Amino acid sequence: MKLFTPARIGPVTLRNRTIRSAAFEGMGRDNGPTEQLRDYHWAVADGGVGMTTLAYAGVCRSALSFDTQLWLRPAIIKPLREITDGIHARGAKASIQIGHCGNMTHIKTAGGIPVGASTGFNLYSPTIVRGLRPDELATIARDFGDAVRTARDAGFDCVEVHAGHGYLISQFLSPYTNRRHDCFGGSLSNRMRLLRMCMEEVMMAADNDMGVIVKTNMRDGFRGGMEIDECLKVACEIERLGAHAIVLSGGFVSKAPMYVMRGEMPIYSMTHYMKQLWLKYGVRLCGKMMIKTEPFRELYFLDDARRFRAELKLPLIYVGGVVGRETADQVMDEGFDFVQIGRALVHDTDFVRRMQEEPCHRSGCEHINYCIARMYSKDMVCHRNIDKSELTPGIHKEIERIRSSAHHG
Ligand SMILES: Cc1cc2nc3c(=O)[nH]c(=O)nc-3n(C[C@H](O)[C@H](O)[C@H](O)COP(=O)(O)O)c2cc1C
């Protein structure tokens, strides 16, 4: 029963312990919200979650990787306010994931050459990436603080700082992407410097009326990335910096994307929606090699998450493979304070209500990951919820193949 009892994240009380995880909707336009984004989150709030999370919002122009992504700035406070008012009217709380995509962007979207921890090459653009100067890092940290203030003005109860998955903060944390020789590179303490700077600004801006959540990696998910021992130290530092809760995740979008979500990436469906021909056929050719399948299993992060539970005192949010009431209850029984749910709420916005009403409820999501494939060029929608005429024979065939394969769970 713990799942449906109220609980706090800092100063914010949620009606229950379920949170819609930060899963990029691809439903923005011109880096601002749309009615589609509003309606999706209102439906999730109607469906009984304790809190829903809009994802992910760039803290400044260089932070953006898509036009369909939010750029958290004063110009969009009014339409965001409409969204959060509606979420509150439905009894849920509202959170927004804030981050900086670092080296994973395009010149057009970011308004300049992509920036990152170190100079290098961005295969996805494709373009060179410029290593950030220390004075620019101080500005980015302040941008995180400003984003929190904007989120408050827009009516959000919590912010979720994205410090995992190979986004900018994680690009600094990981020795794979951080090859700096200054005080931001080398030792773990140096690699955590940007995280510390951002968190200091975030905590100051959140003051005593907003909840601060940090999403961080338990492992980067590839050889040469961060492993659990260093990630535990990062989590301890996040706790020391005053965060109110941590989301325990893993993976690295540019190197081990399916480690985050598990299963197979439907490459054909993903490339079907791509407009640039060189990208479409390039990814169709090399996609399988670049985006490695990681077998899906229920509660796939639980083994690692237990180690974090044992070391940390602050509220912990479990994410990864919660597929029904039984798995959610197990997470609660193991001492976690909240569960985040991604794909089950893409598939069915009423998933939480169904778990409450039917003790044996299981999501109908099959982890085929069509929603992810589609999100890169269109919006995040489950293949089961779209007009069947949109599923071309090629997409249909791929879905059937993945459905019948052994590794998708
Ligand atoms: C369509 C989609 C988009 C996602 N986008 C984000 C994102 O913007 N930020 C993030 O931290 N995680 C993102 N994720 C990861 C989810 O938040 C979550 O960690 C992951 O899907 C595991 O949870 P699940 O098994 O309940 O789906 C995304 C997942 C999906 C399916």
The ligand as a Gaussian input file, in Angstrom:
#p B3LYP/6-31G(d) Opt

LIG

0 1
 C       10.489000       8.275000     -25.503000
 C       11.465000       8.411000     -24.364000
 C       12.164000       9.605000     -24.186000
 C       13.059000       9.757000     -23.120000
 N       13.656000      10.969000     -22.913000
 C       14.358000      11.161000     -21.765000
 C       14.787000      12.468000     -21.412000
 O       14.525000      13.456000     -22.088000
 N       15.498000      12.592000     -20.267000
 C       15.779000      11.531000     -19.456000
 O       16.415000      11.704000     -18.424000
 N       15.375000      10.294000     -19.769000
 C       14.653000      10.082000     -20.877000
 N       14.149000       8.850000     -21.153000
 C       14.380000       7.752000     -20.194000
 C       13.202000       7.593000     -19.232000
 O       12.972000       8.733000     -18.455000
 C       13.412000       6.410000     -18.276000
 O       14.577000       6.660000     -17.530000
 C       13.540000       5.078000     -19.043000
 O       12.611000       5.017000     -20.106000
 C       13.318000       3.880000     -18.134000
 O       12.022000       3.896000     -17.601000
 P       10.831000       2.917000     -18.152000
 O       11.384000       1.515000     -18.150000
 O        9.724000       3.115000     -17.145000
 O       10.483000       3.388000     -19.507000
 C       13.279000       8.666000     -22.238000
 C       12.597000       7.466000     -22.441000
 C       11.695000       7.321000     -23.491000
 C       10.960000       6.028000     -23.639000

